[in-house]
Amino acid sequence: MPQFKVRIGNQTLLLPDGEHDIGRLADCWLTIDDDLASRQHARFHVAGPTAVLVDLGSRNGTFVNGKRIVGRCTLHDGDKVRVGREILVVIKADGAVDDDDDGLRRTLAPGEDTRFPSLIGQLVEKSLRVGKVKEAERYASALMNQLGAAPVDVEHPAAKACVSCLLGLAEHTAAGVWIDRVFQLHTKQDWLMEPAVVDRVRGAMDRIPRVPGRAIADYEAQLRRLQRSGHGGAAAVLAAVAEMVDAAGQR
């Protein structure tokens, strides 16, 4: 089965089956920090051997190989997609994972243990150290979106790297949206929050005036279901998360 990827700069990201938005919004599959890009600029539709790109009514248009697209455009290996100033190269592979020495060119697939997640974590830390917050946000969002398409265990390197990235952004920016995403990820992946993560979340929330969304309360509800089903580790995490729900005013 062919496998689609997109390369942007030094990153190569798996493009799994489904719909994937590109734009300036942090909730997009690929967030682009570019004032020429629209909030929701374009959308990939991937189904098996076919990948299609659709412009979402963007102000400045979406281009494939230099031509502005109208309606739907079927993509092929090597096509160059331009969104704002960013160029994305479409890669249609045979599904095999290559052995490139450059860890950034490795992509996350279900169960795959590569250097990609830890390298993304290092890029987030480096970007935050030099004040490039938008760049750090883009890297962290890319890794989180990869995890959204690939169920993994909480012990997987990608899981640990992504949670650390999100918490690093919360600690650096004091923006509650990153705490909300930590809980979204734990709920979606059905993870039990590890003690070290609980401690970092608590510390970050002490400095954050508001956590948007309902992800903390949703995770508490999931933990209660796990506890009722007899999951041995849920009770200890539940007690800590219940306190966070109260602190965030999500009752």
C-alpha positions in Angstrom: 0.0 0.0 0.0 1.5 3.4 -0.9 2.2 5.7 1.9 2.1 9.5 1.6 4.4 11.9 3.4 5.1 15.6 3.1 8.5 17.2 3.6 8.6 20.8 4.9 12.1 22.1 5.5 14.0 19.4 7.4 10.8 17.7 8.6 9.2 14.7 7.0 5.7 13.9 8.3 3.5 10.9 7.7 0.3 11.8 5.9 -2.1 9.1 7.0 -5.6 8.3 5.6 -8.2 11.0 6.5 -8.5 14.8 6.2 -5.7 17.0 7.3 -5.9 20.9 7.4 -3.0 23.3 6.8 -3.1 26.9 8.1 -2.2 29.3 10.8 -4.6 27.9 13.4 -2.9 25.9 16.1 -5.6 23.1 15.7 -4.5 22.5 12.1 -2.7 19.2 11.3 0.2 21.4 10.1 0.4 24.9 11.6 2.2 27.4 9.5 3.4 30.6 11.0 3.1 32.8 7.9 1.0 35.9 7.5 0.4 35.0 3.9 -1.4 31.8 5.0 -5.0 31.8 6.0 -6.2 30.4 9.3 -7.5 27.3 7.6 -5.8 27.4 4.2 -6.0 24.0 2.5 -6.9 20.4 3.2 -5.4 17.1 2.3 -7.8 14.2 1.6 -6.0 10.9 1.8 -7.6 7.6 1.0 -5.4 4.6 0.2 -3.4 5.2 -3.0 -4.9 8.7 -3.6 -4.1 12.0 -2.1 -6.1 15.1 -3.0 -5.5 18.8 -2.1 -8.3 21.3 -1.7 -8.0 25.0 -1.2 -10.3 26.2 1.6 -11.1 29.6 0.1 -7.7 31.0 1.2 -7.0 34.7 0.6 -3.7 34.1 -1.3 -4.4 30.8 -2.9 -2.8 27.3 -2.8 -0.3 26.4 -5.5 0.9 23.0 -6.8 4.0 23.1 -9.0 3.6 26.8 -9.4 0.0 26.7 -10.6 -2.9 28.0 -8.4 -5.4 25.2 -7.8 -9.1 25.6 -8.4 -11.3 22.9 -6.8 -9.6 19.6 -6.1 -6.1 18.6 -7.2 -4.8 15.0 -7.2 -1.3 14.9 -5.9 1.6 12.8 -7.2 5.1 11.9 -5.9 7.4 15.0 -6.0 4.6 17.6 -6.3 5.5 20.9 -4.7 2.7 22.5 -2.7 3.0 26.2 -1.8 1.0 27.6 1.1 1.9 31.2 1.9 5.7 31.2 1.7 6.1 27.5 2.7 6.9 24.7 0.3 5.7 21.2 1.0 7.0 18.3 -1.1 4.7 15.4 -1.5 6.4 12.0 -1.2 4.6 8.8 -2.3 6.5 5.8 -0.9 5.9 2.1 -1.0 5.3 2.0 2.8 8.8 0.8 3.7 10.7 2.8 6.3 14.1 3.9 5.0 17.3 4.0 7.0 18.3 7.6 6.4 20.9 8.8 8.9 19.0 12.1 9.3 16.6 11.4 12.1 14.4 14.3 11.1 13.5 12.5 7.9 12.1 9.6 9.8 8.3 9.6 10.4 6.2 8.2 13.2 4.1 5.2 12.3 2.1 2.9 14.7 4.6 1.1 17.0 7.6 2.6 15.2 10.5 3.5 17.6 12.7 6.0 15.7 14.8 9.0 16.7 12.2 11.4 15.2 10.2 12.1 18.4 13.3 12.9 20.6 14.7 15.1 17.9 11.5 17.1 17.7 11.6 17.4 21.5 15.1 18.8 21.2 14.0 21.3 18.5 11.2 22.5 20.8 13.6 23.1 23.7 16.1 24.8 21.4 13.4 27.1 19.9 12.1 28.1 23.3 15.7 28.9 24.6 16.2 31.3 21.7 12.7 32.8 22.0 11.2 31.3 18.8 7.9 30.3 20.4 5.9 30.0 17.1 8.5 27.6 15.8 8.3 25.5 19.0 4.6 25.5 18.7 4.7 24.3 15.1 7.1 21.4 16.0 5.0 20.4 19.0 1.7 20.5 17.0 3.2 18.4 14.3 4.3 15.7 16.7 0.9 15.8 18.5 -0.9 15.4 15.2 1.3 12.5 14.3 0.3 10.8 17.5 -3.4 11.6 16.8 -3.1 9.2 13.8 -1.1 6.5 15.6 -2.2 4.8 18.9 0.9 4.2 21.0 1.7 3.2 24.5 2.4 5.8 27.2 6.0 4.4 27.4 6.6 4.9 23.7 9.4 7.6 23.0 6.9 9.6 20.9 4.5 9.7 23.8 7.1 10.9 26.2 8.6 13.4 23.8 5.2 14.9 22.8 4.0 15.3 26.4 7.3 16.9 27.4 7.0 19.3 24.4 3.5 20.4 25.4 4.4 20.9 29.0 7.5 22.8 28.0 5.4 25.2 26.0 2.9 25.6 28.9 5.8 26.3 31.3 7.4 28.8 29.0 4.4 30.7 27.7 1.9 30.3 30.7 -0.7 29.6 28.0 -3.4 27.2 29.2 -4.1 25.8 25.7 -1.0 23.6 26.1 -2.2 22.1 29.3 -5.6 21.4 27.7 -3.7 19.6 24.9 -1.8 17.4 27.4 -5.2 16.2 28.7 -6.7 15.9 25.2 -3.8 13.6 24.3 -4.1 11.5 27.4 -7.8 11.1 26.9 -7.5 10.2 23.2 -4.7 7.7 23.8 -6.3 6.3 27.0 -3.1 6.9 29.0 -2.7 6.9 32.7 -0.8 10.1 33.6 2.6 9.4 35.0 3.6 10.9 38.4 6.3 13.1 36.9 3.8 14.5 34.4 1.3 15.1 37.2 3.9 17.1 39.1 4.8 19.2 36.0 1.1 19.9 35.2 0.5 21.1 38.7 3.6 23.4 38.6 2.5 24.8 35.3 -1.1 25.4 36.4 0.1 27.4 39.4 1.3 30.0 36.9 -1.5 29.8 34.3 -4.5 32.0 35.0 -6.9 30.0 32.8 -7.1 26.6 31.0 -9.6 26.7 28.1 -11.7 23.8 27.0 -13.0 20.9 29.0 -10.1 18.4 28.5 -9.2 18.1 32.2 -12.8 17.3 33.1 -13.1 14.8 30.2 -10.0 13.1 31.4 -11.4 12.9 35.0 -14.5 11.3 33.6 -12.4 8.7 31.7 -10.4 7.9 34.9 -13.6 7.4 36.8 -14.7 4.9 34.1 -11.4 3.1 34.4 -11.7 3.0 38.2 -15.2 1.5 38.0 -13.9 -1.2 35.6 -11.3 -2.2 38.1 -8.2 -0.6 36.7 -5.7 -0.7 39.5 -3.7 2.5 38.7 -6.6 4.8 38.0 -7.4 5.8 41.6 -4.2 7.6 42.4 -4.2 9.6 39.2 -7.9 10.4 39.7 -7.3 12.0 43.0 -4.7 14.4 41.5 -6.8 15.2 38.4 -9.9 15.9 40.5 -7.9 18.6 42.3 -6.9 20.1 38.9 -10.5 20.1 37.7 -11.4 22.1 40.8 -8.5 24.5 40.3 -9.4 25.0 36.6 -13.1 25.6 37.5 -14.3 22.8 35.2 -17.0 21.4 37.5 
